[in-house]
Amino acid sequence: MEFREWQSKIAEKVIDALRNNFLVILQAPTGSGKTLFALYTSLKVKQKVIFVVRTHNEFFPVYRELSTHFRDKRYAFLVGKSLACVYTSSDVDPQDIYCGGCELFNVADVKINDPPKISLNKLKDESKKLGFCPYYSLLETIKSADVILLTYPYLFMPWLRNSLDINWEDYVIIVDEAHNIENISNMEEKRLNKKIIELAISQAKSQNAKSILERLKENLEKLVYSDDRYILVDNDKLASITLSDDEIDTLTEEYEDIRKDMIKNKSLTKNYLGSVIRFFELLKDEKVRVFSYSNSLVAKYVISSDFINILNDEKISFMLMSGTMQPLNYLRDIIGINRKIVYIDVEKIMRSRLTGTYECLISMDVTTTYSLRSEQMARKYASYLLKIFYNSNKHILAIFPSYEFMHMVSKFLNNIGYLKEDSETSIEDIIDKVKKGKTLIMGIARGKISEGIEIVENGISLISDVAIVGIPYPPIDDYLKLRASEISKVLKKDVSDELIRIQALTAVKQAIGRSIRSPRDKAIVWLLDKRYDSLWWKKELNCLNARKIKL
Ligand code: SF4
């Protein structure tokens, strides 16, 4: 195995830190070879590794390294029941699947050698013929594997973690794209809205259950607002939607009947009564708060400590890695990691960039400061984007602070090819669009595009320019205020400013990272807001020599 300079220089330090029970943070950009490095160093410390990624798509790059450099290691992976089950549609909640009534509820001794997607498809094909369950068989394979690939919920959600029945102390656990731990509690949030209740009504059979749900729908509509921001619903108001034990029992009976019918018919679709029941189950936890968000009620945890606490277990070895890791103090104070940490910023240690380079420009005549977000300002932003479009070599990625402002600006973008992110946009849509010609790809900070898109050809990024429209501070809504106040109370200092600033910084760095995927990439970063002309921003973004521009 040949190592890059940084990998050879830092390997011993990482191995040493893991052996001495430090939690290792590895800050290194995408494309610098950190997956191979993490596997190599971890396997020097323990014989077994768990590699935790955000989405199933991210299994493949790990598999590629394993099959090239660690052929002697047995690997396994696990996907959720809704994906592994042979009778489901993809939106089924795994908790609704009634495996007890399934004729395939058996485990087969399967061997996993192919890439994850191919292996899963093969298993699903064979399972009906041979009478076994792909999910439970995959679950069994992880017990004997040297390297296990998992997604975040299997590590951070305590009930799912326990379902794996493995000894976590036997492994080094690598968490990829670990900056996402900031919002890890979102995994456990539950939503309730008019549409969910109406679908539950259409699934319910008894008049009694239908009447309960009709009443619930009526009362819920009085509590929700259309705003795309979290608005706290206080307990007095929540009382109007509370269901009695008898009402919950009635809904549960219906729910169980539907579960059994579905498995009898070998066709598992979403069980909306389950969605209603689980919303109310979550409310029993006093740490959960309920908000209105975009016409829905959202029950969620304000603080992530119950999910993050596993990282503080000194008996378990962890390596958290990302190209946009939060600073050490932030990880300690705001995220709540309180064990011994070794923080390794690879580019700082090597005093050089490991992936491509970028030039920064700061526009001094625009801002998205809320009070100045006018139609006139949107027109100015559109002029910048047109200018960038006509001057760019390849595609352009523009990141906006909100959908609202993105729509406002797009009204003034005529005669150019652009694509606007919405809840339906898939990465495949973007790939199709860019094949047709130069494209301005417009996305939202912290959204699917800005955190997930990779458009490359022969390893080189096809995005030459990144335009950051305004500063993507998270919305200062009731959720953020509550979170800031809870953390401030514990730390006895006000953390609001830090909470907002670091989230914005991570979002900007993520967007820039989309354009530099290899050492040969050279991008232009347009920081379109005069507030970027501050020492803090310029330093954090490595833009100390930024050129100032005007329209
Ligand atoms: Fe459960 Fe059967 Fe689906 Fe396996 S195939 S997850 S046992 S319902």
Residues whose N, C-alpha, C, O or C-beta is under 5 A from the ligand:
A	BS01	SF4	K81 C85 V86 Y98 C99 C102 L104 F105 C133 P134 Y135
